[in-house]
Amino acid sequence: MSQHTDKAPIDIQQLIYIYQVLQDQQAAIIDQLNLLDTQIHGVKTALTSMQGLKQVDKEHEIIINIGVNAYTYAKIIDPNKILISVGKDIVIEKSIDDAIVTMSEIQKKYENIREKLNQNHREISLKLKEIQPIIDQTYKR
């Protein structure tokens, strides 16, 4: 007694499910990479600003960003003192040289994370490329 169904074999259904999960993981990694790139850009901007501050005196007037496309004038009270965020609403004061070291370490940490995410993205892409032809061939029949 033979049974005929329009459903794909269970192994193909599982493969399709795995494919969709991998696509979701890939999209999440891309989102994480975009956020991380924004963070890295912010750290690089901070480092450039700190390097510039090493060359100014007290009471030096600067323009600072106070939000999207909004700026104001300010005076540097002490260019050798930098406040570094170490958690939600927690900042510590560091000398400008120590702050530069700290921000450089943060940048390296972010770049290492980005490399791991890129590696995961490449691995998922390879798996998707392996699975896609199997799914395509099954549904061409």
Sequence and secondary structure as in RCSB ss.txt:
>XXXX:A:sequence
MSQHTDKAPIDIQQLIYIYQVLQDQQAAIIDQLNLLDTQIHGVKTALTSMQGLKQVDKEHEIIINIGVNAYTYAK
IIDPNKILISVGKDIVIEKSIDDAIVTMSEIQKKYENIREKLNQNHREISLKLKEIQPIIDQTYKR
>XXXX:A:secstr
     SS  HHHHHHHHHHHHHHHHHHHHHHHHHHHHHHHHHHHHHHHHHHHHTT  TT EEEEEEETTEEEEEE
 S TTEEEEEEETTEEEEEEHHHHHHHHHHHHHHHHHHHHHHHHHHHHHHHHHHHHHHHHHHHHH 
